[in-house]
Amino acid sequence: MHRKLNNMNIQTENHHFANRVQNVPSSFIREILKVASNPNIVSFAGGLPNPTLFPIKELEESAARVFKEKGMLALQYAATEGFLPLREFIADRYKHRYNLDISANQILITNGSQQALDLIGKLFINEGDTVLLERPSYLGALQCLSMFQPRFAEVNLEPDGINTQGLESQLQQNLAKLFYCIPNFQNPTGIQYSLEKREEVARILGNYETLIIEDDPYGEISFTDETFPPLYTYLPEQTILLGSFSKTIAPGLRLGWMVANPEIIKRATIIKQASDLHSGNLTQYILQDYLTHNNLDSHIRNIQSAYKKQCDVMLECLKNEFPKDVSFTESKGGMFTWLTLPEGFSSRDLLQKALENNIIFVPGDTFYACKPDFRTLRLNYSNVEEKAIRKAMKKLGGLIKRYDISEVLS
């Protein structure tokens, strides 16, 4: 006779969980967004696009057209690589923007670029492998890559990109398998690699077998006319280039992509098959129809204009309302600026005071793999209107001016 189990009394002990999940950091941002849902809170926390810029009417028209003309195809299972016309659009856009000859066969459609990171981790990282990161780095990458139990090593960022001496030093000391970077309007700092830094980074990495993971979700959201070539331009066989429609169209579509040499794409496709068969076929059809019937460049110019105004307001407030010993990055694109508070300050303690004033941001320590800097914090300007930015930034600057270090030290 089989013993019946009472499911209500079953408890999962720690030894049931795989080792790889033990040290994966939780997303402070995801937790903090629960607080940010309060309508009285001014949130500088999440990296959220401004929903007023979503092309809702146009996407609705595309959805209707897809259901009317291609409904049976769009609702069926599909190829893991992704909808071919969508991959061809992405390839043509790289040709148009950077004169890169990328074929559709070098592109894999993913569930946002976050899934691409997961596929890369599964494909390349063995426990104990060294992964180089910018310092600080994108929290989502830290979370995802931590799952594969690598050894992280960091290289400091400078105003014009990564410290190239530090990069070469780390490469000499460590047999790094991967180097993860965001050269355009980096998350969390907002900085952009200069042309000179890109060329030097490519020269250095060209001497090693380290694969470059070039994450580029913000490259189209530039506030200037400057366009710098991706690192992929210099080292195409050594670089995996990631992109996303989340920041330019809408994150709810959950569509991104990875570009790499055909062998990497072939193997990543097999891994994706084992994970989810393919990305959402219906959303790919709708997005492709939208891109065919609308001017993407015009839509992106609207985003650039709106975010530049919001960024300018935030930078103006930082200069006028904050103490002079607070340093910050002057973003030329993307969605973020990065602050460093004076010695003795703690952004976590400041957050508690800010919450009392209905303001929220992300403390910077969450963006470090090693030895976090607790004086840092990230501010997002893309999802807050100008009037609210001014009011909240004046309050936040006042809190810093009145910050009592003795309370922290006691």
Secondary structure, DSSP 8 states (H G I E B T S, - for coil): ------GGG----GGGS-GGGTT----HHHHHHHHHTSTT-EE--S----GGGS-HHHHHHHHHHHHHHHHHHHTS---TT--HHHHHHHHHHHHHHH-----GGGEEEESHHHHHHHHHHHHH--TT-EEEEEES--HHHHHHHHTT--EEEEEEEETTEE-HHHHHHHHHHS-EEEEEE--SS-TTT-----HHHHHHHHHHHTTS--EEEEE-SSTT-BSSS-----HHHH-TTTEEEEEESTTTT-GGG--EEEE--HHHHHHHHHHHHHHHSSS-HHHHHHHHHHHHHS-HHHHHHHHHHHHHHHHHHHHHHHHHHS-TT-EE---SBSSEEEEE--TT--HHHHHHHHHHTTEE-EEGGGG-SSS--TTEEEEE-TTS-HHHHHHHHHHHHHHHHT--HHHHH-
